[in-house]
Amino acid sequence: MKTLHEIEKDVAARARRIGVSLHDLPTYGVSRDYGYPHVEVHDGLYHYVVVERGQDIERRSSASYDDLLYWVFRSVTHREAFFYELNNRIKDQDCRRIAFPKQIELMKQIGPAFAQRLEHEIAGILREAPYDDEPTRALNRLRRP
């Protein structure tokens, strides 16, 4: 098992590859709360935890270091990709058309296996909620009784 210090150094080095601020990374061993993630290592497992108002709202645990890295960078690249989309938005186009490929591109820089895992996850999302480039159609569905 890697120590929190080793994890922090590794995550920071990988984050630099994609230009992510260290402020946008999780904390290690302690929570900032307010929905920010942190990493714990105990009981032979890596834990990725998000705390809001003192309550765990997400907790993922695995003995696999790759799982931990995936969870960390899935979150980090998601935030970066949707920020990118916001600055490159195309009117009347589902924002995910820009954000998802950008997120995959960033994840490839972290590692190809992570990008493949993300592509599989995104494919599942799109099966359940396909792209919708007709915002008025979506609004009309909401207005119908």
For each residue, the residues with C-beta under 8 A, 3 or more apart:
1: 41 44 46
2: 6 7 10 41 46 65
3: 6 7 41
4: 7 8 28 29 39 40 41
5: 8 9 28
6: 2 3 9 10
7: 2 3 4 10 11 28 39 41 46 65 68
8: 4 5 11 12 28 39
9: 5 6 12 13
10: 2 6 7 13 14 69
11: 7 8 14 15 25 26 69 72
12: 8 9 15 16 22 25
13: 9 10 16 17
14: 10 11 17 18 69 73 110
15: 11 12 18 20 21 22 24 25 76
16: 12 13 19 20
17: 13 14 109 110
18: 14 15 76 77 80 106 109 110
19: 16
20: 15 16 24 25 76 80
21: 15 24 25
22: 12 15 25
23:
24: 15 20 21 76 79 80
25: 11 12 15 20 21 22 72 76
26: 11 36 37 38 39 48 72
27: 30 31 32 36 37 38 39
28: 4 5 7 8 38 39
29: 4 38 39 40
30: 27 38
31: 27 36 38 49 51
32: 27 36 38
33: 36 51 52 53 54
34: 52 53
35: 50 51 52 57
36: 26 27 31 32 33 50 51
37: 26 27 48 49 50 58 72 75
38: 26 27 28 29 30 31 32 49 50 51
39: 4 7 8 26 27 28 29 46 47 48 49 68 72
40: 4 29 46 47 49
41: 1 2 3 4 7 45 46 47
42: 45 47
43:
44: 1 63
45: 41 42 61 62 63
46: 1 2 7 39 40 41 61 62 63 64 65 67 68
47: 39 40 41 42 59 60 61
48: 26 37 39 58 59 60 61 68 71 72
49: 31 37 38 39 40 56 58 59 60
50: 35 36 37 38 56 57 58 59
51: 31 33 35 36 38 54 55 56 57
52: 33 34 35 55 57
53: 33 34
54: 33 51
55: 51 52
56: 49 50 51 59
57: 35 50 51 52
58: 37 48 49 50
59: 47 48 49 50 56
60: 47 48 49 67 71
61: 45 46 47 48
62: 45 46 67 68
63: 44 45 46
64: 46 67 68
65: 2 7 46 68 69
66: 69 70 113 114
67: 46 60 62 64 70 71
68: 7 39 46 48 62 64 65 71 72
69: 10 11 14 65 66 72 73 110 111 114
70: 66 67 73 74 114 117 118
71: 48 60 67 68 74 75
72: 11 25 26 37 39 48 68 69 75 76
73: 14 69 70 76 77 106 107 110 114
74: 70 71 77 78 107 118 121
75: 37 71 72 78 79
76: 15 18 20 24 25 72 73 79 80
77: 18 73 74 80 81 103 106 107 110 118
78: 74 75 81 82 99 103
79: 24 75 76 82 83
80: 18 20 24 76 77 83 84 102 103 106
81: 77 78 84 85 98 99 100 102 103 106
82: 78 79 85 86 95 99
83: 79 80 86 87
84: 80 81 87 88 98 99 102
85: 81 82 88 89 95 96 98 99 102
86: 82 83 89 95
87: 83 84
88: 84 85 98
89: 85 86 93 95 98
90: 93 97 98
91:
92: 133 134 135
93: 89 90 97 98 133
94: 97 131 132 133
95: 82 85 86 89 98 99
96: 85 99 100 126 131
97: 90 93 94 100 101 131 133
98: 81 84 85 88 89 90 93 95 101 102
99: 78 81 82 84 85 95 96 102 103
100: 81 96 97 103 104 122
101: 97 98 104 105
102: 80 81 84 85 98 99 105 106
103: 77 78 80 81 99 100 106 107 118 122
104: 100 101 107 108 115 118 119 122
105: 101 102 108 109
106: 18 73 77 80 81 102 103 109 110
107: 73 74 77 103 104 110 111 114 115 118
108: 104 105 111 112 114 115
109: 17 18 105 106
110: 14 17 18 69 73 77 106 107 114 115
111: 69 107 108 114 115
112: 108 115 116
113: 66 116 117
114: 66 69 70 73 107 108 110 111 117 118
115: 104 107 108 110 111 112 118 119
116: 112 113 119 120
117: 70 113 114 120 121
118: 70 74 77 103 104 107 114 115 121 122
119: 104 115 116 122 123
120: 116 117 123 124
121: 74 117 118 124 125
122: 100 103 104 118 119 125 126
123: 119 120 126 127
124: 120 121 127 128
125: 121 122 128 129
126: 96 122 123 129 130 131
127: 123 124 130
128: 124 125
129: 125 126
130: 126 127
131: 94 96 97 126
132: 94 135 137 138
133: 92 93 94 97
134: 92 137 138
135: 92 132 138 139
136: 139 140
137: 132 134 140 141
138: 132 134 135 141 142
139: 135 136 142 143
140: 136 137 143 144
141: 137 138 144
142: 138 139
143: 139 140
144: 140 141
145:
